[in-house]
Amino acid sequence: MMHTILLQAQGQGGSGWTSMVFMLAIVVVFYFFMIRPQQKKAKDQKKFVEEVNKGDQIVTIGGMHGRVAEVEGDTFILEVEKGGRIKFSKSAISMESTKALIGKK
């Protein structure tokens, strides 16, 4: 069985290079269409979270909409309807509220 496989591999000549180039092309396409956009999105999200200030309208990962009342290190206090205030970690921020509304249209 192994002897037959080796004979087939020798008989194909330069196809080893062809398959190697083909695999490399697949990796390059995978990088540019999957990995790179995901890294860019994560970088933009991190930048947005770091720039959140008092008064910004945001949406949390859980879907809570509100206005940032206070920012304290790696936490913030979100003010919701009727004066309710909830403390969240900055990692719970999903997006700016205006972007959430645009996405619904």
N, C-alpha and C positions, 0 to 999 in steps of 0.2 A: 504494500500500500504506500509506504513512504517513498519507495523507489519510483513508483509511478508519479507521485506528486513532484519529486525532484526532476524527473524527465520532462514533465509538462512545463515546469518553471524554466528549464534551460531552453526549451523549444520556442518560447515566446520572445526571446531576444531582448529588445529594449523596452519591453512593457513594464519593467520594474521602475524605470524612470518616469514613465507615463503615469503609473498609479501613484508614485510619490508626489508628482506635481499636482495631480488631481486631489490628493488628500490635503496638500498644502493650500490649494485654492479653496477647498471646503472650510478649512480652519480660518482663512482670511475672511471669507464671506460671513461665517458665523460671528467672528469678532466685530465686524463693521455693522452687522444688522441686529445683533443680540447684546453683546457685552458692552460695547462702547456707548450706545444710547442709555443703557441702564446705569452706567457709571455717571454719565452726564446728569441724568435725572436725580440721582442720589446726591450729587454735588450741589445742584440747584436747591434741593430740599434742605440740605444742611445750611446753606447760605441763608435761605429764607428764615429758618428757625432761629439762627443767630441774630438776625436783624429785626425780630419781633419787638415792638415797642408798645408802651402804654397807649391805649386808644385804638389799636388795630383790631379790625373785625376778622376773626379767624373761625375755622372749623377744625374740631379735633378728629382724631382717627375714629372715635366712636360715633361721630356725627353731631356732636354738641356744637351749636352755633353761639357765638357771643363776642363780647368786646373785652380785650385785655385790660384789666383794671390795675394790676401791678406785676412787675417782673422782679423776681428774687433769685438771682443765680441761675440754677438750672430748673427752676419752677416758675410758674406764673399763676395769677389768680384771674379766672375768667368770670366776667359778670354776664349773667344771663337775664332773661325777662323777669320783671317785677323785683329787681334788686338782688336776686340770688347770686351768691359768689361761691365758686368752686375752685379748689387748688388742683392744678395739673402739673405734670412733668413736661418740660419743653419737648421731649420726644413724642408726646401725644399730639402735637400739632400736625394737622394734615395739610391744610392749604389756607390761603386767604379767602375770606368769605365771598368776595366779588367773583373770584375764579370758580367757586362752587356754584354760584348762581348762573354764570355763563355756561357752565357744563350742562345745566338742566334744560337750556333752550334748544 
